[in-house]
Amino acid sequence: MSISEFEQRLAATAAAVETCLARSLDGAGPVLPAAPERLLRAMRHGALDGGKRLRPFLLLESARLFGADPDKALGAATALECVHCYSLVHDDLPAMDDDAVRRGKPTVHKAFDEATAILAGDSLLTLAFGLIADEDGLSASARLGLVALVSRDAGAAGMAGGQALDLEAEGRALSEDEIATMQAMKTGALIACACEAGPVIADAAADDRARLRRFGEIVGLAFQLADDLLDETADAATLGKAAGKDRGRGKKTLPALNGIAWTQDRLAELVTQAEAELAPYGAKATTLIATARFVADRRS
């Protein structure tokens, strides 16, 4: 798959997710009936008009790998993006990472206020579970499996727990293992969740779930390494957010510890591991493997 073909496919999925998100946040649907307009506007500000929608893309492509109809899983993919967007809204708060810009525009607490940003994040998270429950194109067992999977990977044992470790780590030295554990939870858990969700949706075998989970963990590590590398080397205009934030707050990252060359070599190793993990699926896994390469090579 060429880079242009992959990027077109990613963009098409992002557009479909954007449409589903906008429909879900219009305040008139069955999942989100009439709600305070200011809160809805804050939710839209935090969720619409930005991002590559990588996590829903991984979910849909993982489902496609096992023969599931991606159109029937679009609500579940959108739900996962709601969880991701909620995490960004809360991460940007002054009590967390204290960011003023996200995706090239003011963060939600800057555009509105801190209390509204907290409520917008809470509402995006709870909306996610409503979208999963309302996805009538999926079997009841698939929906229950998704609820269990997302709640685990978004919570204290996953993304939220990783953020807690990140906050605790500010200003103190961490070992490589401690950094890897923190990042696997904070960033990697939701990416691994997206990949494991595919076989859950398709009611695939446990071995397939485990293999896609491992693939997602590899991609999650590559994503965080690439993100940390960009934080060290890119500017704010490229990133759409402040650059050098981790270094400025005394946070330790693997690129900061080991250098740029080591990080680039490690990213190449991770792509090789990702390819090996999906080798049993042959050509059917082409798009997922292209995603791993895209994540490792990204420039923004």
N, C-alpha and C positions, 0 to 999 in steps of 0.2 A: 504493500500500500504506500503510495507516494505521500509526501508531506501535505501537498495541496488537497488530495483526496481525504486524508484524515481530518484536516482542518475544516473542510466543507462538512464532513459528517458531524464533527464536534459542534460546529456553528448551527447546523440544522437541529440538533438535539437541544442546544441552548435556547434556540428560538421557540421550540415546542414547550420547553419547561417554562420559559418566560410567559408564554400565553396561558399555560395552566396556572402559574402563580398569580398572574393578573386576574384571572377569572376567580381564583380562590380568595383573592383579597378585595373583591369588589363590594363586599358587605351584603350581598344579596343571595349568595349560594346556600345550599343545604348544610354545608360544613361550617360556614361562618356567616350566620344570619346577621341582621342589623347590629352594628356595634358603634361605639363612639367614633365620630368621623376623624377627630384628631389622632386617636390611637391607630385607626386604619391607615391614615396618611403616614404615620411614623413607621408602621409595618411595611408599607409599600416602599418608603424611602430606604429601609434597610434590606429589602429583598429584591426589588426590581432594578432594571437598568444597570446591570453590571455582573461581572464574573464569567468565567468560562463554563460554569455548571458542570465541573468535572465529576463530582460525586454522582449526580443523576446519570451522567453519561456512562460511568463505570457500571452502575446498577443495570441500566438498560442493555448494555452490551454483554454483561455477564448473564443476564436472563436470556438474551438472544442466543448465546453460546449453547444453551441447553434446550433450544427449541421453543421457548416461550415467546408470545406475541408482545413486542415492546409497547405497542399501543395500549395494551391492557395493564401495563405496569407504569404508565406515565404518572398516575396519581401517587404511587409509592415513590417514584423517583423525585417528584416535586416535594413530597414530604421530607425526604432526606435533605433536599436543598433548604427547606424551611429550618431544619435543625442546624444546618451549617450557618445560615444567615443569622439565626438567633445567637449562635456562639460568637459571631463577629460583632454584633450589636453590643453584647455584654463585654467582650474582650476590649472593646474600644473605650469603655467607661473609665473615668479617672481613677476609680478604685482598682482597676485591672491594668491595662496597658497604656491608658491615657492617650489615645490617638485622636487627632482632630480631623484627619482626612482618611477616607476609605473609598477605593475605586474612583479616585479623582474628584470626590465631592465631600462635603462636610459629613462627619459621622452623625449618627442619629441623635446622640445627646447634644451635639453642637447645633444641629438643625432644629431641634425641639428643646428638650431639657432632660436631665438625668433620670428623673422619675418616669417620664414618658418612655425613655429608651429602655428602662428596666421592664416596664409593662409590655412594650413592643416585643422585646426578646421573649418574655414569658408567653406571649400570645402566639408567636411564631412556633415555639416549641410545642405548645398544646395543639395548635392547628395541625401539626405534622401527624399526630396520632389520629385525628379526625379524618385526615385524607387517606391514611392507610385503611381505617375501618370502613370508609366509604368506597373503596376500590372494588366494586362488585365484579370486575373482570377477573379477579383472583379467587382462588378457593379459600374457604374459611381457614383451613390449616395454614395456607400461605400467609394470610393476613395475621393470624396469631403468631406465626413464626417471625414475621417482620416486626411486630410490636415488641416481642421479647428481645430480638436482636438489636433494634434501635435503642430501646431503653437501656440495655446493657452498655452499648458502645458510646452512648451520649452521656452516660451518668458518671457516678463516682469511680467506677472501675475502668472508665474510658476517658472520654474527652474532658469532662469536668474535673475528674481526678488529676489528669495531666496538667490542667491549668492551675490547680492547687499546688502541685509540685513545682511548677514554673514560678509561681509567686513566692513560694518558700525558698527557692534557690537564688533569688536576687542577692547579689553582693557576696556570695560565698562560692568557693571552688567546688566544682563537681567533677567526678570521674567520668570517663567516656561511657561507662555502663549506666551511670545515673542519668546522663544526658539522653542516652538512647531510650531508656525506660520512660522518661518524661515525655519525649517526643513521640514515642510509639503510642502513648495514651492520648496526648493532647491533639496530635494531628493524625497519626496513623490509624487510630481506632475507627474513625468515621469513614475513612477510605477503605479500610478492610471490611467494614460493615457493608459498604456499597457493593463490593465484589462478592461477598458471601450472600448478599440479598438476592443476587441473580439465581443461584441454584435453589434458594428457598422459594422464590416465586415459581420456579419451574418444577417444584417438588422433586428435585434431583437427589441423588444418593448422598449419604453422609460423607463418603470419600471425596465427592466433588465439592461439597461445601468446604471441607478442610483444605482442599487444594486451592480453591478460589480465595479462601481466607489467607492462606500463606502468600499467594500472589498479591493480594491487597496490602498485606503488611509490608512486603517489599516495595510496592509502589508508594505506600505512605512514608516509608523511610526516605525514598528517593525524593519525594515531594518536599519533605522538610529540609533535607540537605540542600536541594536546589534553592529553596526559599531562603535559607540561611546564607547561602553563597551570594544570592542577589542582594541581601541586606548588607553584605560586606562590600559589594562591587558596583551595584546599580545606583541610580539617582532617583529622587522622589518622582520626577516626571515619568520615568519608565515604570516604576512600581505602582503609581497611583496612590501611594501612601508614603509616610515619612520613611526615609532610609536611615540606616545606622542606629535604629532604635534599640536593638538588643545590646549592642556595644555600649551605648549611652546609659543604659539602665543596669549595667554590670552583669547581664545575662551571658552565660557561657553556651557556646555552640560548638559543634564539631569542626566547622570551617575555621572558627577563631582559634581552636586548640591545635589543629593539625595543618592548616594552611590550604590555599586554593588548589594547588596541584594534587594534594592528597584527596581533596573533596571531589575533584573531577575524575580521578582514578576510581574512587569509591562509587561514584554514580555509574560509571561504565560497568563495574562489577555487578551492581544491582540490576541493571538492565539485562545482563547475561543470566542472572539468577531468575529474573522474571520470565525470560524466554524459556528457560529450562523447566520451570514450574508448569507452564502451559503446553509444553511440547507434546504431551499425549493427545491433545485435541487437534493437532495439525493445523491445516489452513483455516479452520473455523475460528481459531484464536487470533487471527491476523490483526484485527482491530484492537483487541486488548493489548497485544504486544506493542503495537504502534503507540498506544496510550502510555505505556511505560517509557518508551523512548521519548515521547513528547514531554512527559513530566521531568525526566532527567535533563533534557536539553532546553527547557523553557527559559525565556529571557525576560519574562514579566509576570 
